[in-house]
Amino acid sequence: MKFFLRFFSRPQNIFWEFFLSLIIFVGIRYFSYAHIIKAIFHISSLSLWAKILLTKKYIFDSFLLLSFPEKFVLILFPILLSLNILFFIRLFKKKKPLLRSKGFWGSFVGIFFGVFGVGCLSCGALVLAPLLSFLGLRFLFLPLQSHAFLISLFGLVLLVMSNIYLIRQIEKPEVC
């Protein structure tokens, strides 16, 4: 808890946490509707302002129509992922030569599974579906659709574990 208080006592850390969380949230929402938003921008009869309003409607306004668990995951994931990124940068600055060990890979494993677990919750994981198709494992897509929320929760748990690991590595003294 002391680490969080020290970390967020700096206004720049609060700014970067908010900024990264917002960018990640918008990115997740954009990729959920990317094909529709791209089609909107190809309609020549719409003004630029109408295209922007429709994009806002898909990215932000449609979020309000989601169920509470979906909203919870889509809010918590950007917060945890941006914390993970900020903690990783802090660890990198503190222990540059020591990052050839498991701390480096532990952080990326948490980010990797977190990103694979969150996407369009109604249609399965965002990145995992094309990956399964590419690998010839398309038959696994139906269970992903049925259990996308559980996959998202699993990704959140891995991100929490990654954040805890990074905090422990940051607080660990450099000398025994």
Backbone torsions as a table, in degrees:
resi	resn	phi	psi	omega
1	MET	NA	-36.5	178.4
2	LYS	-63.0	-34.8	179.8
3	PHE	-62.6	-44.1	178.8
4	PHE	-62.1	-42.1	179.1
5	LEU	-63.2	-42.6	178.0
6	ARG	-67.5	-41.6	-176.8
7	PHE	-64.8	-44.3	-177.3
8	PHE	-90.7	5.5	172.8
9	SER	-74.8	-18.6	176.2
10	ARG	-87.2	124.2	-179.6
11	PRO	-61.3	-30.7	-179.1
12	GLN	-66.1	-33.8	178.2
13	ASN	-68.9	-37.5	177.0
14	ILE	-65.2	-43.0	178.4
15	PHE	-60.3	-49.2	-177.5
16	TRP	-66.1	-35.0	176.5
17	GLU	-63.0	-47.5	179.1
18	PHE	-63.9	-47.3	-177.3
19	PHE	-62.4	-48.9	179.9
20	LEU	-64.4	-40.4	178.1
21	SER	-60.8	-43.0	179.5
22	LEU	-65.1	-43.5	179.4
23	ILE	-63.3	-43.7	-179.9
24	ILE	-65.8	-42.2	178.5
25	PHE	-60.3	-49.8	-179.8
26	VAL	-62.3	-39.1	178.5
27	GLY	-62.6	-43.7	178.7
28	ILE	-63.4	-45.5	-179.5
29	ARG	-66.5	-37.6	178.6
30	TYR	-64.0	-47.8	-177.1
31	PHE	-67.1	-22.4	175.6
32	SER	-69.7	-29.6	-178.2
33	TYR	-121.5	23.9	-173.2
34	ALA	-57.7	-43.7	-177.8
35	HIS	-65.0	-36.1	179.0
36	ILE	-72.0	-43.3	-178.3
37	ILE	-66.5	-38.8	176.2
38	LYS	-62.7	-39.9	179.1
39	ALA	-65.1	-37.5	178.5
40	ILE	-60.2	-41.8	-177.4
41	PHE	-75.7	-9.0	176.1
42	HIS	-94.2	-5.2	178.0
43	ILE	-81.0	112.3	-174.3
44	SER	-76.4	-21.4	-177.3
45	SER	-78.8	-10.6	178.5
46	LEU	-90.2	141.8	175.3
47	SER	-74.1	164.1	179.5
48	LEU	-61.6	-39.5	-180.0
49	TRP	-63.5	-41.2	178.6
50	ALA	-65.0	-37.1	177.6
51	LYS	-65.2	-40.7	179.3
52	ILE	-66.5	-41.7	179.1
53	LEU	-64.5	-40.7	177.6
54	LEU	-66.0	-39.3	177.0
55	THR	-62.7	-44.2	176.8
56	LYS	-60.0	-40.2	-179.8
57	LYS	-61.8	-42.1	179.8
58	TYR	-72.4	-40.1	-174.9
59	ILE	-77.7	-46.4	-173.0
60	PHE	-102.9	-50.1	-173.8
61	ASP	-66.8	-36.0	179.5
62	SER	-68.8	-19.4	176.5
63	PHE	-60.9	-35.0	-178.5
64	LEU	-67.3	-19.3	-179.1
65	LEU	-85.8	-8.9	-178.9
66	LEU	-73.2	160.0	176.3
67	SER	-73.3	164.0	-178.5
68	PHE	-58.6	-45.1	179.0
69	PRO	-61.0	-37.5	178.2
70	GLU	-67.1	-40.8	176.7
71	LYS	-62.6	-42.8	-180.0
72	PHE	-57.6	-48.2	-179.3
73	VAL	-66.1	-42.9	-176.9
74	LEU	-72.4	-17.0	173.6
75	ILE	-90.9	-42.7	-175.9
76	LEU	-70.6	-36.8	-178.1
77	PHE	-60.0	-49.8	178.1
78	PRO	-61.4	-36.1	179.3
79	ILE	-64.5	-47.7	-179.0
80	LEU	-67.9	-39.5	-179.6
81	LEU	-67.3	-41.1	178.5
82	SER	-68.0	-36.8	173.4
83	LEU	-60.6	-42.9	-179.9
84	ASN	-61.4	-42.8	179.5
85	ILE	-64.7	-45.2	180.0
86	LEU	-65.4	-41.2	177.7
87	PHE	-64.5	-39.4	179.5
88	PHE	-64.4	-41.3	177.4
89	ILE	-63.4	-41.5	178.1
90	ARG	-62.8	-43.6	177.9
91	LEU	-64.5	-40.1	179.9
92	PHE	-62.4	-42.3	178.7
93	LYS	-66.1	-35.6	-176.3
94	LYS	-77.9	-39.5	-171.4
95	LYS	-129.6	54.3	-178.6
96	LYS	-52.3	-51.5	-175.0
97	PRO	-71.7	-19.2	-175.9
98	LEU	-90.9	0.4	-173.2
99	LEU	-79.0	9.4	176.3
100	ARG	-82.2	2.4	-175.3
101	SER	-100.3	-162.0	-174.0
102	LYS	-69.2	-21.1	179.4
103	GLY	-61.1	-42.0	178.5
104	PHE	-63.0	-50.3	-176.8
105	TRP	-73.8	-32.0	177.5
106	GLY	-62.3	-39.1	179.3
107	SER	-67.3	-45.0	-178.8
108	PHE	-68.6	-31.0	176.2
109	VAL	-65.0	-42.0	177.7
110	GLY	-63.0	-43.7	178.3
111	ILE	-65.3	-42.7	-178.3
112	PHE	-58.7	-51.8	-178.2
113	PHE	-70.8	-31.3	176.8
114	GLY	-63.9	-42.9	179.1
115	VAL	-68.1	-39.2	178.8
116	PHE	-68.7	-24.4	-176.5
117	GLY	-85.9	-15.9	-175.9
118	VAL	-114.8	139.1	178.8
119	GLY	-179.5	-144.9	175.8
120	CYS	-75.9	107.3	-172.4
121	LEU	-67.2	-21.7	-179.5
122	SER	-83.9	-19.7	-176.6
123	CYS	-120.9	11.5	176.8
124	GLY	104.8	-179.0	-176.3
125	ALA	-68.1	147.4	-172.8
126	LEU	-67.5	-48.2	-172.8
127	VAL	-101.2	-24.9	-174.0
128	LEU	-68.0	-33.9	-178.0
129	ALA	-62.0	-50.8	177.7
130	PRO	-64.1	-33.6	179.1
131	LEU	-64.6	-43.2	178.5
132	LEU	-64.7	-40.0	177.8
133	SER	-62.9	-43.1	-180.0
134	PHE	-62.2	-38.4	-178.8
135	LEU	-83.2	-0.4	180.0
136	GLY	78.4	20.7	-179.0
137	LEU	-110.0	40.2	-176.8
138	ARG	-60.4	-28.1	-179.1
139	PHE	-63.5	-18.4	178.1
140	LEU	-82.0	-7.2	-176.2
141	PHE	-68.4	-37.4	-180.0
142	LEU	-61.4	-45.9	174.6
143	PRO	-62.0	-31.6	176.9
144	LEU	-64.3	-40.3	178.8
145	GLN	-64.6	-38.7	-177.4
146	SER	-72.8	-29.1	-173.7
147	HIS	-123.3	32.3	-177.4
148	ALA	-63.1	-37.2	-179.4
149	PHE	-66.0	-40.2	177.7
150	LEU	-64.5	-37.9	176.9
151	ILE	-64.0	-39.9	177.6
152	SER	-63.2	-43.6	178.3
153	LEU	-64.0	-38.6	176.8
154	PHE	-61.9	-41.9	176.5
155	GLY	-62.3	-39.5	178.0
156	LEU	-65.5	-41.0	178.3
157	VAL	-62.1	-42.5	178.7
158	LEU	-65.2	-36.7	177.1
159	LEU	-66.6	-40.0	176.8
160	VAL	-61.6	-45.0	178.8
161	MET	-62.1	-39.7	178.4
162	SER	-65.0	-41.5	177.8
163	ASN	-63.4	-43.0	178.5
164	ILE	-62.2	-43.1	178.8
165	TYR	-62.5	-42.9	179.5
166	LEU	-64.8	-40.4	178.3
167	ILE	-61.9	-43.0	178.6
168	ARG	-63.3	-38.6	178.9
169	GLN	-69.3	-36.0	179.2
170	ILE	-68.6	-41.6	-177.4
171	GLU	-78.7	-15.2	-179.3
172	LYS	-65.9	131.4	179.0
173	PRO	-66.5	150.3	-178.5
174	GLU	-74.7	-19.6	178.0
175	VAL	-121.0	146.7	-180.0
176	CYS	-72.7	NA	NA
